[in-house]
Amino acid sequence: MTATTATDSAGPLAGLLVVDLSRMLPGAVLARQLIDLGARLIKVEDPTGGDPMRAAPPIVGGVGAGFATLLRGSESVCLDLRSEAGAAAVLRLAKSADVVVESFRTGTTKRWGLDAESLLALNPRLVYCSLSSYGHGGEWAERVGHDLNFVATSGLLSLLPGTGVPAVQLADVTAALLATSGILAALLARQQSGRGAVIEQPLAAAPLPFLAWAWADAAAGGAGVLDVLLAGDAPCYRRYPCGDRLELAVAVIEPKFWGSFLDMLGLPHLAGAGFDPGDEGRRAAREIGEVLASRPRAHWLEEAAARSLPISAVHDLASARIEGPCSRPGIEERITTPDGEVLSSLAPWIAFGRTPVRPVPALGEHTAAVLEELGIAH
């Protein structure tokens, strides 16, 4: 199969074919990155409704905003993988594919004849990526979960402030980033060996990069940098409200920054309390808070900028789009939904040039064209 005009791109993965059998956020983030790098991505969807992200609110132009922003530029093909004809079509796709991605429960793809062993026997150059919940081996293999479960079982949730649920999907997104790295490494190795690879990225293992330092800290007895300095208890590294109730993120860890920060506030006598998470640190934080509360945030941001201090505003999503680094030119793109509406979206976050912005596919929009490429009557 060759890339169609609709998916032509100058990206580094131009000419490569990805067959995406996955569902939901991890596969969608992975797909977005491969699309942005120039790959042609055929998304195989269930004919009865497609990827559940299509129906996740808010709905814009007939499709969920999350699906639109992550899967724009893909080709949608409807196949029932439980049927002999649907599985056979995927086998035809896999025969010429460079990458196949799946996210089904353990044993599901094997029942359909679409597991890694079967597809690599058909196409030894294939890179097969599995985004399972807990991996395909061991006592957890049959279990299912969502982002909150993975963040909780890893220990990461216990390190996050408060007792609530993270508003962003830490494990899902990180799993996609790790899987992308694995796929790119496998494609590079294939240039030398001529052989593909199997990449298994359990979502439950995705929080591990966040925990590497914390794990070592705990193994060494704790009370290290993470416990004392970076947990938000030390006065030099925390959030402070200003006079207009808008917040500052203060990260004046280095002694030179801490000293300059105290000079700015007229509190040089607190020099020894910057890294103290105990009573002395709490008293220092109260004094600092009182001074910061005497002026609006804009005043302190101007003062901090004049001293080149690592102090910034705490933005919500709305203000970040207007005032933060994300308001810079090029951070936003406009995508077209199947119903013709235009939606604002983040531009590619991988810094490797820009690929063309292509529309969001309607469910099954490319089924006939792709089956015709495969020589399958539809």
C-alpha positions as semicolon CSV with decimal commas, in nm:
position;residue;x (nm);y (nm);z (nm)
1;M;0,000;0,000;0,000
2;T;0,115;0,355;-0,066
3;A;0,022;0,678;0,107
4;T;-0,264;0,863;-0,054
5;T;-0,255;1,228;-0,147
6;A;-0,464;1,314;0,158
7;T;-0,186;1,194;0,388
8;D;0,124;1,312;0,202
9;S;0,374;1,465;0,443
10;A;0,735;1,576;0,458
11;G;0,776;1,434;0,808
12;P;1,051;1,185;0,898
13;L;0,801;0,895;0,899
14;A;0,662;0,979;0,556
15;G;0,600;0,661;0,358
16;L;0,542;0,445;0,665
17;L;0,204;0,283;0,727
18;V;0,058;0,249;1,078
19;V;-0,249;0,033;1,138
20;D;-0,415;0,145;1,460
21;L;-0,649;-0,108;1,623
22;S;-0,645;0,068;1,960
23;R;-0,922;0,242;2,150
24;M;-0,935;0,545;2,379
25;L;-0,672;0,794;2,494
26;P;-0,337;0,606;2,506
27;G;-0,367;0,490;2,147
28;A;-0,501;0,827;2,036
29;V;-0,204;1,019;2,181
30;L;0,032;0,767;2,022
31;A;-0,150;0,801;1,690
32;R;-0,131;1,181;1,704
33;Q;0,246;1,171;1,743
34;L;0,301;0,928;1,456
35;I;0,070;1,134;1,233
36;D;0,257;1,452;1,324
37;L;0,584;1,280;1,230
38;G;0,443;1,210;0,885
39;A;0,318;0,850;0,900
40;R;0,004;0,739;0,724
41;L;-0,228;0,609;0,996
42;I;-0,526;0,388;0,921
43;K;-0,752;0,371;1,225
44;V;-0,960;0,055;1,231
45;E;-1,290;0,122;1,412
46;D;-1,588;-0,084;1,518
47;P;-1,875;-0,035;1,270
48;T;-2,127;-0,001;1,555
49;G;-1,998;0,336;1,675
50;G;-1,624;0,358;1,633
51;D;-1,377;0,458;1,899
52;P;-1,565;0,560;2,218
53;M;-1,376;0,890;2,209
54;R;-1,594;0,992;1,916
55;A;-1,889;1,018;2,154
56;A;-1,704;1,173;2,451
57;P;-1,832;1,526;2,519
58;P;-1,803;1,802;2,431
59;I;-1,924;1,724;2,081
60;V;-1,810;1,966;1,810
61;G;-1,919;1,920;1,452
62;G;-2,057;1,574;1,522
63;V;-1,750;1,432;1,697
64;G;-1,591;1,445;2,042
65;A;-1,337;1,725;2,075
66;G;-1,077;1,484;2,214
67;F;-1,108;1,251;1,916
68;A;-1,095;1,545;1,678
69;T;-0,775;1,696;1,815
70;L;-0,589;1,365;1,849
71;L;-0,706;1,171;1,544
72;R;-0,723;1,446;1,282
73;G;-0,529;1,336;0,979
74;S;-0,603;0,966;1,028
75;E;-0,803;0,747;0,791
76;S;-1,106;0,572;0,940
77;V;-1,186;0,219;0,826
78;C;-1,478;0,026;0,977
79;L;-1,412;-0,346;1,024
80;D;-1,570;-0,600;1,257
81;L;-1,262;-0,776;1,393
82;R;-1,479;-1,053;1,538
83;S;-1,579;-1,155;1,187
84;E;-1,371;-1,362;0,952
85;A;-1,386;-1,094;0,684
86;G;-1,283;-0,816;0,923
87;A;-0,987;-1,008;1,062
88;A;-0,882;-1,107;0,710
89;A;-0,880;-0,743;0,603
90;V;-0,656;-0,651;0,897
91;L;-0,419;-0,934;0,801
92;R;-0,398;-0,785;0,451
93;L;-0,324;-0,445;0,602
94;A;-0,064;-0,586;0,839
95;K;0,117;-0,760;0,556
96;S;0,229;-0,422;0,418
97;A;0,223;-0,220;0,741
98;D;0,526;-0,089;0,926
99;V;0,353;-0,058;1,265
100;V;0,043;-0,214;1,423
101;V;-0,094;-0,079;1,751
102;E;-0,354;-0,256;1,968
103;S;-0,499;-0,208;2,317
104;F;-0,724;-0,509;2,373
105;R;-0,747;-0,734;2,678
106;T;-0,505;-1,022;2,706
107;G;-0,595;-1,305;2,470
108;T;-0,836;-1,103;2,255
109;T;-0,615;-1,053;1,950
110;K;-0,501;-1,417;1,967
111;R;-0,862;-1,534;1,938
112;W;-0,893;-1,324;1,624
113;G;-0,559;-1,436;1,481
114;L;-0,425;-1,081;1,507
115;D;-0,172;-1,129;1,787
116;A;0,194;-1,034;1,756
117;E;0,312;-1,387;1,678
118;S;0,065;-1,426;1,393
119;L;0,130;-1,087;1,237
120;L;0,510;-1,107;1,258
121;A;0,497;-1,450;1,094
122;L;0,313;-1,279;0,810
123;N;0,534;-0,967;0,807
124;P;0,871;-1,012;0,984
125;R;0,951;-0,640;0,945
126;L;0,646;-0,535;1,143
127;V;0,672;-0,335;1,467
128;Y;0,383;-0,455;1,686
129;C;0,292;-0,235;1,983
130;S;0,057;-0,352;2,256
131;L;-0,095;-0,104;2,502
132;S;-0,234;-0,345;2,761
133;S;-0,355;-0,258;3,110
134;Y;-0,111;-0,464;3,317
135;G;0,092;-0,653;3,059
136;H;0,023;-0,992;2,903
137;G;0,204;-1,202;3,161
138;G;0,174;-1,259;3,535
139;E;-0,117;-1,259;3,776
140;W;-0,243;-0,913;3,669
141;A;-0,266;-0,998;3,298
142;E;-0,640;-1,059;3,296
143;R;-0,728;-0,745;3,489
144;V;-0,852;-0,425;3,333
145;G;-0,814;-0,069;3,453
146;H;-0,825;0,300;3,376
147;D;-0,584;0,583;3,437
148;L;-0,682;0,629;3,800
149;N;-0,617;0,260;3,872
150;F;-0,270;0,275;3,717
151;V;-0,174;0,595;3,900
152;A;-0,304;0,446;4,225
153;T;-0,141;0,103;4,204
154;S;0,197;0,249;4,109
155;G;0,216;0,465;4,421
156;L;0,210;0,789;4,222
157;L;-0,133;0,891;4,349
158;S;-0,006;0,887;4,708
159;L;0,256;1,148;4,614
160;L;0,011;1,392;4,457
161;P;-0,124;1,670;4,680
162;G;-0,474;1,646;4,816
163;T;-0,707;1,349;4,814
164;G;-0,881;1,405;4,483
165;V;-0,846;1,257;4,137
166;P;-0,596;1,407;3,887
167;A;-0,775;1,608;3,621
168;V;-0,532;1,484;3,356
169;Q;-0,460;1,125;3,255
170;L;-0,100;1,080;3,369
171;A;-0,059;0,709;3,296
172;D;-0,250;0,707;2,967
173;V;-0,052;0,992;2,815
174;T;0,284;0,878;2,951
175;A;0,226;0,527;2,817
176;A;0,173;0,677;2,472
177;L;0,495;0,879;2,498
178;L;0,695;0,574;2,608
179;A;0,541;0,358;2,337
180;T;0,628;0,620;2,076
181;S;0,991;0,608;2,186
182;G;0,987;0,228;2,165
183;I;0,835;0,231;1,817
184;L;1,085;0,484;1,686
185;A;1,374;0,285;1,834
186;A;1,239;-0,036;1,679
187;L;1,206;0,130;1,338
188;L;1,565;0,252;1,365
189;A;1,691;-0,094;1,465
190;R;1,499;-0,244;1,173
191;Q;1,711;-0,045;0,931
192;Q;2,011;-0,248;1,046
193;S;1,855;-0,588;1,118
194;G;1,567;-0,598;0,872
195;R;1,352;-0,742;1,150
196;G;1,056;-0,595;1,333
197;A;0,987;-0,610;1,705
198;V;0,718;-0,650;1,969
199;I;0,675;-0,355;2,205
200;E;0,465;-0,416;2,511
201;Q;0,381;-0,100;2,705
202;P;0,153;-0,176;3,000
203;L;-0,037;0,131;3,108
204;A;0,024;0,035;3,471
205;A;0,399;0,077;3,414
206;A;0,365;0,423;3,263
207;P;0,401;0,613;3,596
208;L;0,747;0,462;3,658
209;P;0,946;0,755;3,509
210;F;0,772;0,985;3,756
211;L;0,868;0,750;4,040
212;A;1,232;0,675;3,960
213;W;1,371;0,949;4,184
214;A;1,104;0,895;4,451
215;W;1,174;0,520;4,453
216;A;1,545;0,578;4,510
217;D;1,468;0,843;4,772
218;A;1,245;0,601;4,964
219;A;1,496;0,316;4,932
220;A;1,763;0,542;5,084
221;G;1,546;0,620;5,385
222;G;1,343;0,914;5,262
223;A;1,356;1,273;5,383
224;G;1,545;1,366;5,069
225;V;1,488;1,636;4,811
226;L;1,145;1,507;4,713
227;D;1,015;1,490;5,070
228;V;1,172;1,812;5,193
229;L;1,201;2,045;4,898
230;L;0,979;1,949;4,606
231;A;0,660;1,854;4,792
232;G;0,546;2,215;4,838
233;D;0,624;2,248;5,208
234;A;0,949;2,443;5,181
235;P;0,896;2,823;5,149
236;C;1,127;2,847;4,847
237;Y;0,920;2,607;4,635
238;R;0,545;2,654;4,662
239;R;0,237;2,846;4,552
240;Y;0,150;3,184;4,703
241;P;-0,165;3,398;4,657
242;C;-0,116;3,766;4,583
243;G;-0,325;4,069;4,673
244;D;-0,572;4,008;4,392
245;R;-0,606;3,639;4,489
246;L;-0,417;3,532;4,181
247;E;-0,137;3,287;4,252
248;L;0,236;3,275;4,192
249;A;0,445;2,962;4,147
250;V;0,769;3,035;4,333
251;A;1,062;2,803;4,258
252;V;1,362;2,990;4,398
253;I;1,558;2,678;4,491
254;E;1,912;2,798;4,421
255;P;2,065;3,012;4,701
256;K;2,125;3,304;4,465
257;F;1,759;3,306;4,360
258;W;1,636;3,262;4,717
259;G;1,847;3,556;4,834
260;S;1,732;3,778;4,549
261;F;1,370;3,681;4,617
262;L;1,402;3,780;4,983
263;D;1,567;4,110;4,885
264;M;1,272;4,177;4,655
265;L;1,032;4,125;4,944
266;G;1,245;4,305;5,203
267;L;1,280;3,987;5,411
268;P;1,655;3,913;5,420
269;H;1,628;3,776;5,775
270;L;1,461;3,461;5,636
271;A;1,775;3,352;5,452
272;G;1,817;3,036;5,660
273;A;1,459;2,913;5,626
274;G;1,431;2,851;5,252
275;F;1,458;2,473;5,263
276;D;1,293;2,416;5,600
277;P;0,964;2,220;5,580
278;G;0,908;2,246;5,955
279;D;0,803;2,519;6,197
280;E;1,067;2,768;6,086
281;G;0,974;2,717;5,723
282;R;0,605;2,757;5,795
283;R;0,671;3,085;5,977
284;A;0,881;3,206;5,685
285;A;0,607;3,108;5,439
286;R;0,353;3,307;5,639
287;E;0,574;3,618;5,630
288;I;0,635;3,580;5,260
289;G;0,264;3,528;5,202
290;E;0,177;3,845;5,392
291;V;0,412;4,054;5,178
292;L;0,296;3,898;4,850
293;A;-0,065;3,958;4,954
294;S;0,003;4,331;4,976
295;R;0,031;4,376;4,598
296;P;-0,139;4,230;4,290
297;R;0,027;3,948;4,098
298;A;0,123;4,166;3,803
299;H;0,340;4,378;4,032
300;W;0,533;4,077;4,161
301;L;0,573;3,926;3,817
302;E;0,728;4,250;3,695
303;E;0,962;4,262;3,995
304;A;1,060;3,897;3,951
305;A;1,126;3,942;3,579
306;A;1,358;4,235;3,652
307;R;1,561;4,001;3,872
308;S;1,538;3,701;3,634
309;L;1,380;3,488;3,906
310;P;1,207;3,151;3,840
311;I;0,866;3,281;3,940
312;S;0,557;3,251;3,723
313;A;0,182;3,290;3,725
314;V;-0,040;2,994;3,807
315;H;-0,270;2,988;3,506
316;D;-0,591;2,803;3,440
317;L;-0,646;2,678;3,086
318;A;-0,829;2,991;2,976
319;S;-0,564;3,237;3,094
320;A;-0,279;3,013;2,977
321;R;-0,405;3,047;2,619
322;I;-0,391;3,426;2,648
323;E;-0,098;3,505;2,877
324;G;0,120;3,195;2,919
325;P;0,391;3,042;2,699
326;C;0,114;2,850;2,522
327;S;-0,013;3,180;2,379
328;R;0,290;3,207;2,151
329;P;0,240;3,195;1,773
330;G;0,233;2,845;1,631
331;I;0,098;2,670;1,940
332;E;-0,253;2,651;1,794
333;E;-0,395;2,497;1,480
334;R;-0,742;2,492;1,329
335;I;-0,892;2,156;1,238
336;T;-1,208;2,073;1,045
337;T;-1,460;1,825;1,185
338;P;-1,667;1,582;0,972
339;D;-1,960;1,825;0,987
340;G;-1,746;2,112;0,862
341;E;-1,704;2,298;1,190
342;V;-1,363;2,442;1,275
343;L;-1,208;2,358;1,612
344;S;-0,908;2,512;1,784
345;S;-0,646;2,251;1,875
346;L;-0,291;2,231;2,000
347;A;-0,034;2,223;1,722
348;P;0,216;1,931;1,710
349;W;0,411;1,910;2,035
350;I;0,700;1,715;1,880
351;A;0,950;1,977;1,765
352;F;1,026;1,834;1,420
353;G;0,893;2,071;1,160
354;R;0,524;2,088;1,076
355;T;0,314;1,840;0,884
356;P;0,000;1,954;0,700
357;V;-0,311;2,000;0,914
358;R;-0,565;1,748;0,785
359;P;-0,933;1,709;0,874
360;V;-1,096;1,475;1,124
361;P;-1,223;1,157;0,956
362;A;-1,588;1,064;0,968
363;L;-1,652;0,712;1,097
364;G;-1,568;0,471;0,815
365;E;-1,492;0,752;0,570
366;H;-1,199;0,566;0,416
367;T;-1,330;0,208;0,434
368;A;-1,413;0,173;0,065
369;A;-1,092;0,336;-0,057
370;V;-0,867;0,127;0,168
371;L;-1,043;-0,200;0,087
372;E;-1,009;-0,116;-0,281
373;E;-0,634;-0,067;-0,229
374;L;-0,625;-0,412;-0,071
375;G;-0,816;-0,561;-0,359
376;I;-1,110;-0,653;-0,138
377;A;-1,464;-0,614;-0,274
378;H;-1,679;-0,392;-0,053
